[in-house]
């Protein structure tokens, strides 16, 4: 049986994609937590994941709908890209947490 491959992608300028990554395997799934530093790397990674047989990509809230859609298009519109959203009543707290350090 072939495992289903999926990826969770997190974006931040201080990540090193070669170092900041993890793999989560189960009997039926192969999960990858990957990082990118910017939108350009995200688009390149999406195309690469398609070529490597990934069936789904999830992205952190830093991506938003527009970049998630561009990533989907980078896969030839074949690999769904889901993105995290924040309920409106929690947005202020999220922005405070992720704001300037």
NUTI-218077 format. One record per residue (C-alpha): y, x, z. Coordinates in steps of 0.1 Angstrom, whole numbers, plus 2048, in hexadecimal, padded with zeros to 3 digits. Layout:
NUTI-218077
{yy: Y; xx: X; zz: Z} .
...
END
This chain:
NUTI-218077
{yy: 800; xx: 800; zz: 800} .
{yy: 823; xx: 80D; zz: 7F7} .
{yy: 83C; xx: 80C; zz: 813} .
{yy: 85D; xx: 7F9; zz: 80F} .
{yy: 879; xx: 812; zz: 80F} .
{yy: 89C; xx: 809; zz: 81D} .
{yy: 8BB; xx: 81C; zz: 828} .
{yy: 8D7; xx: 816; zz: 841} .
{yy: 8F5; xx: 82A; zz: 837} .
{yy: 911; xx: 834; zz: 84E} .
{yy: 933; xx: 842; zz: 842} .
{yy: 949; xx: 85A; zz: 855} .
{yy: 95C; xx: 879; zz: 84A} .
{yy: 94D; xx: 88E; zz: 866} .
{yy: 929; xx: 888; zz: 85C} .
{yy: 914; xx: 8A2; zz: 84A} .
{yy: 8FC; xx: 88E; zz: 834} .
{yy: 8E2; xx: 8AB; zz: 835} .
{yy: 8E1; xx: 8AB; zz: 85B} .
{yy: 8EB; xx: 889; zz: 867} .
{yy: 8CD; xx: 874; zz: 85C} .
{yy: 8AE; xx: 865; zz: 86B} .
{yy: 88E; xx: 855; zz: 85E} .
{yy: 87C; xx: 838; zz: 86E} .
{yy: 859; xx: 831; zz: 861} .
{yy: 841; xx: 814; zz: 868} .
{yy: 820; xx: 80C; zz: 858} .
{yy: 832; xx: 7F6; zz: 83E} .
{yy: 855; xx: 804; zz: 83C} .
{yy: 868; xx: 824; zz: 837} .
{yy: 88A; xx: 822; zz: 846} .
{yy: 8A6; xx: 83C; zz: 842} .
{yy: 8C7; xx: 83F; zz: 854} .
{yy: 8DE; xx: 853; zz: 83E} .
{yy: 902; xx: 85E; zz: 83F} .
{yy: 91D; xx: 864; zz: 826} .
{yy: 941; xx: 871; zz: 82A} .
{yy: 953; xx: 85B; zz: 811} .
{yy: 950; xx: 840; zz: 7F6} .
{yy: 948; xx: 859; zz: 7DB} .
{yy: 92A; xx: 865; zz: 7EE} .
{yy: 91F; xx: 841; zz: 7F5} .
{yy: 91F; xx: 838; zz: 7D0} .
{yy: 90B; xx: 857; zz: 7C7} .
{yy: 8F2; xx: 851; zz: 7E4} .
{yy: 8ED; xx: 82D; zz: 7D9} .
{yy: 8E3; xx: 838; zz: 7B6} .
{yy: 8CC; xx: 853; zz: 7C4} .
{yy: 8BB; xx: 83A; zz: 7DC} .
{yy: 8B4; xx: 823; zz: 7BE} .
{yy: 8A3; xx: 840; zz: 7AC} .
{yy: 88F; xx: 847; zz: 7CB} .
{yy: 881; xx: 824; zz: 7CC} .
{yy: 895; xx: 815; zz: 7E9} .
{yy: 895; xx: 7EF; zz: 7E9} .
{yy: 8B2; xx: 7E8; zz: 801} .
{yy: 8D1; xx: 7FA; zz: 80E} .
{yy: 8E5; xx: 7EF; zz: 82C} .
{yy: 907; xx: 7FE; zz: 834} .
{yy: 91E; xx: 801; zz: 852} .
{yy: 93E; xx: 7ED; zz: 856} .
{yy: 953; xx: 80A; zz: 849} .
{yy: 947; xx: 801; zz: 826} .
{yy: 953; xx: 7DD; zz: 823} .
{yy: 94A; xx: 7C5; zz: 807} .
{yy: 95C; xx: 7D7; zz: 7EB} .
{yy: 94A; xx: 7F9; zz: 7F0} .
{yy: 929; xx: 7E8; zz: 7F7} .
{yy: 92C; xx: 7D5; zz: 7D6} .
{yy: 934; xx: 7F6; zz: 7C3} .
{yy: 915; xx: 806; zz: 7D3} .
{yy: 900; xx: 7E8; zz: 7C6} .
{yy: 90F; xx: 7EE; zz: 7A4} .
{yy: 907; xx: 813; zz: 7A7} .
{yy: 8E2; xx: 809; zz: 7AA} .
{yy: 8E4; xx: 7F7; zz: 789} .
{yy: 8E7; xx: 7D6; zz: 79D} .
{yy: 8C3; xx: 7DA; zz: 7A7} .
{yy: 8C3; xx: 7E4; zz: 7CC} .
{yy: 8D4; xx: 7CB; zz: 7E4} .
{yy: 8EF; xx: 7DA; zz: 7FA} .
{yy: 8F7; xx: 7C8; zz: 81B} .
{yy: 914; xx: 7D0; zz: 830} .
{yy: 91D; xx: 7CB; zz: 855} .
{yy: 939; xx: 7B3; zz: 85E} .
{yy: 94B; xx: 7AB; zz: 87E} .
{yy: 952; xx: 788; zz: 88B} .
{yy: 978; xx: 782; zz: 88A} .
{yy: 97A; xx: 77E; zz: 8AF} .
{yy: 96C; xx: 7A1; zz: 8B5} .
{yy: 980; xx: 7B3; zz: 89A} .
{yy: 99B; xx: 7C0; zz: 8B1} .
{yy: 982; xx: 7D0; zz: 8C8} .
{yy: 96F; xx: 7E0; zz: 8AB} .
{yy: 98F; xx: 7EF; zz: 89D} .
{yy: 999; xx: 7FC; zz: 8BF} .
{yy: 977; xx: 80D; zz: 8C3} .
{yy: 977; xx: 81C; zz: 8A0} .
{yy: 99C; xx: 825; zz: 8A0} .
{yy: 9AB; xx: 847; zz: 8A1} .
{yy: 99B; xx: 85E; zz: 8BA} .
END
